[in-house]
Structures are given as structure tokens and as C-alpha cells.
């Protein structure tokens, strides 16, 4: 018969997640104090815990790019880890199925970067999708006169690339055609479709090819 490698009492919700020798899980039925817990896989010793203020942790942990994501009954999605770049301080309402969350990084009140978290909600938990399937990137970023936006298609398909402002209005369409598989790049010169220069600030570049959608931030300096 096998022997216990690790055993710990308590009311755990869902499955555990394991990464880098640490096991992560969330508690259930702990009024106003359900915790996210990290244990040493070898010893079972508690490394850290975080009290969410929720009664239940609703999902199993999802781990990607050095970040642990887990949902609470208080309508919040919690994220922990050295790879965490952003903090989302608001209620998150997500539908069953695929969802997209655009998060923005601020430096002294100025938006300086943005990224997209794609995730799928099921009846049993949350699954994080790869952070970049199209290898979308912009260089230089921030930029003064023009940025080169590069991406890679695994198969040919109709591809659209658009730049949006922070209010969600389209500033410029950079690509809208059938493209072959492989590496591609387009330029944005910091101007509207009409040719008028836009003001300095943060913009979003959104690419869609087939059913894949990705977004990255563009920081224009003047």
C-alpha cells in the first residue's frame, strides 16, 4: 500500500495546484475568513496564507507564468506570485466560457502599460489561457515617433489589427486582410486613420486572427 506524502486537516475546496515545490489550495466554509494557503510539498509546513474576507474559495487554483489565480465567493479574483505584474481592485463578473480582462499598470497615476488576461470559466473553476499565443509585442515601447508591432501566426487566416484609446474608440486600423502563416510586423506612427497626430498617452493594440484575440499596451510619448 502507498503512504501519505502529505496530509493536512481542514475544509479544502476543489483541487490543489502545485508549482515549484509548493502546493496551493483554498478553504471553504470559513465565515468572513476563507484563506488561500501555500504549503511546502515535502514537509507540509505552511509557507504563507492569505485571509480573503470571503466565506468560501470557489475555485481550484490556476497557475501560469509564476502567478496563482483563485476566485472567492466575494466576487473577487485573487492573484499571488513573483510574476504578478498587475493588481485588479474591483469586482470581477465573468460569464461561463471564455473571458478577457484588460489590466493596466499605473506609475504615479499615469498609465504606462497594459496587458490582457484570457481565462475560461467552467462550473468547477477557472482555467488560465496562455498569455500570448500570437507572440504579440511592440518595440520600442514607450515610443516617440513610431512603434513596430510584431506577431506570429501559426496558420494563415484573416487578421485585423486596431489601435484603441482608453475609452475604447478605434484610433487606427493597421491591418485588415488575409495573412500567411509566419512572422509579421506593422508600424503605428502615433496618428489617427485620418493622419492627424494623437496626444501622448496609453493606447491599446488589439489583434484578432481567427478566434484568437490578444491585446497589448502602447505608450506614446511626445
C-alpha positions in Angstrom: 0.0 0.0 0.0 1.1 3.6 -0.6 1.9 6.0 2.2 0.8 9.6 2.7 3.3 12.0 1.2 1.4 14.9 2.7 -1.7 15.1 4.9 -3.4 18.2 6.4 -6.8 18.6 8.1 -9.2 21.3 7.1 -12.0 22.0 4.7 -10.5 22.4 1.2 -12.5 23.4 -1.8 -11.7 21.9 -5.1 -8.3 20.5 -6.2 -4.9 21.7 -5.2 -2.3 23.3 -7.5 1.4 22.5 -7.4 4.3 24.6 -8.7 8.0 24.9 -7.6 7.6 22.5 -4.7 4.6 24.4 -3.2 1.0 23.2 -3.0 -1.8 25.8 -3.2 -5.4 25.5 -2.2 -8.4 27.5 -0.9 -10.6 26.9 2.2 -14.4 26.6 2.3 -17.0 27.3 4.9 -14.8 29.7 7.0 -17.1 32.7 7.6 -15.5 36.0 6.5 -12.1 34.5 6.7 -11.6 31.8 4.0 -7.9 31.6 3.2 -5.7 30.8 0.3 -2.9 28.6 1.7 0.6 27.6 0.4 2.3 24.5 1.9 5.7 23.0 1.4 5.2 19.9 -0.7 7.8 17.9 1.2 7.1 18.8 4.8 3.5 20.1 4.7 4.6 23.2 6.6 2.5 26.3 5.9 4.6 28.8 4.0 2.0 31.6 3.9 -1.7 32.1 3.9 -4.0 35.0 2.9 -7.4 35.7 4.5 -9.7 36.9 1.8 -12.6 38.2 3.8 -14.8 35.7 1.9 -16.8 32.8 3.3 -15.6 30.4 0.6 -13.0 30.0 -2.0 -15.0 29.0 -5.1 -12.3 27.6 -7.5 -9.3 25.4 -7.6 -6.1 27.4 -8.1 -4.9 28.1 -11.7 -1.2 28.6 -12.0 0.5 30.3 -15.0 3.6 32.5 -15.6 4.5 32.4 -11.9 1.1 33.6 -10.7 -1.5 31.7 -8.7 -5.1 32.7 -9.5 -8.1 31.7 -7.4 -11.7 33.0 -7.1 -13.6 33.8 -3.9 -17.3 33.9 -3.0 -16.9 37.7 -2.6 -16.8 38.1 -6.4 -13.1 38.7 -6.4 -10.3 37.0 -8.4 -7.2 36.8 -6.3 -3.7 36.6 -7.7 -0.4 35.8 -5.9 3.2 35.3 -7.1 6.5 36.8 -8.1 5.3 37.0 -11.7 2.4 39.3 -10.8 2.5 42.5 -12.8 -0.9 44.0 -12.0 -3.5 44.2 -9.2 -7.2 44.4 -10.2 -9.0 46.2 -7.4 -12.7 45.8 -8.4 -15.5 43.2 -8.6 -15.0 40.8 -11.4 -18.1 39.4 -13.1 -17.3 36.7 -15.6 -19.5 34.5 -17.7 -19.3 30.8 -18.2 -16.9 30.3 -21.1 -14.1 32.4 -22.5 -13.4 35.8 -20.9 -10.9 38.6 -21.5 -9.7 41.0 -18.8 -7.5 44.0 -19.8 -5.4 45.2 -16.9 -3.4 48.5 -16.7 -0.3 49.4 -14.8 0.0 52.9 -13.3 3.1 54.8 -12.2 2.3 57.8 -10.0 -1.2 58.0 -11.5 0.0 57.7 -15.2 -1.0 54.6 -17.2 2.3 53.2 -18.5 1.5 49.6 -19.6 -1.4 47.2 -20.2 -1.8 43.5 -20.7 -4.6 41.0 -21.3 -5.5 38.0 -19.2 -7.6 35.4 -21.0 -9.4 32.8 -18.9 -12.2 30.3 -19.2 -14.8 29.9 -16.5 -16.4 26.5 -16.0 -18.8 25.1 -13.5 -15.9 23.8 -11.5 -13.2 26.5 -11.7 -11.1 28.8 -13.8 -8.5 27.9 -16.4 -5.9 30.4 -17.5 -5.1 30.5 -21.2 -1.6 31.1 -22.4 -0.6 34.7 -22.0 0.4 35.1 -25.7 -0.4 32.7 -28.5 0.5 35.2 -31.2 3.7 36.4 -29.6 2.3 40.0 -29.8 4.8 42.7 -28.9 5.7 46.3 -29.6 9.1 47.9 -29.9 10.1 50.4 -28.7 7.5 50.8 -26.0 7.2 53.6 -24.8 7.9 55.3 -28.2 8.1 58.8 -29.6 7.5 58.6 -33.3 6.7 55.1 -34.3 6.4 51.6 -32.8 6.9 48.3 -34.6 4.2 45.8 -33.7 5.2 42.2 -34.3 3.3 38.9 -34.2 3.4 35.4 -35.4 0.6 33.3 -37.0 0.7 29.5 -36.6 -1.6 29.2 -39.6 -2.9 31.5 -42.4 -6.0 33.5 -41.7 -7.9 36.8 -41.9 -6.2 39.1 -39.4 -7.2 42.5 -38.1 -5.0 44.9 -36.0 -6.5 48.0 -34.5 -5.4 50.7 -32.1 -7.8 52.0 -29.5 -7.8 54.8 -27.0 -8.6 54.3 -23.3 -12.3 55.0 -23.9 -12.5 52.1 -26.4 -12.7 54.2 -29.6 -10.8 53.0 -32.6 -7.9 55.3 -33.4 -6.4 53.5 -36.4 -6.7 50.2 -38.3 -3.2 48.9 -39.1 -4.1 45.6 -40.8 -7.3 44.0 -42.1 -6.5 41.3 -44.6 -5.7 37.6 -45.2 -2.1 36.9 -44.0 0.1 33.9 -44.4 1.5 31.8 -41.5 4.7 33.1 -40.1 6.2 36.2 -38.6 4.7 39.7 -39.4 5.1 43.3 -38.3 3.2 46.5 -38.8 4.0 50.1 -37.8 2.0 52.6 -35.9 3.2 56.2 -36.2 1.1 57.7 -33.4 -1.6 59.0 -35.8 -5.2 58.6 -36.4 -6.6 56.9 -39.6 -7.0 60.4 -41.0 -3.3 61.2 -40.4 -3.9 63.5 -37.5 -1.3 63.1 -34.7 -2.8 61.8 -31.4 -1.9 63.1 -28.0 0.6 61.4 -25.7 -0.7 58.7 -23.5 -1.6 55.0 -23.3 -3.3 53.2 -26.2 -4.3 49.6 -26.8 -3.3 47.5 -29.8 -5.7 44.6 -30.4 -5.1 41.8 -32.8 -7.6 39.2 -33.9 -6.8 36.2 -36.1 -9.4 33.5 -36.4 -10.8 33.0 -32.9 -7.6 34.3 -31.1 -7.7 37.8 -29.7 -4.8 39.5 -27.9 -4.2 43.0 -26.7 -1.1 44.9 -25.7 -0.5 48.4 -24.5 1.3 51.2 -26.4 2.7 54.2 -24.5 3.2 57.2 -26.8 5.5 60.0 -25.6 5.6 63.5 -27.1 
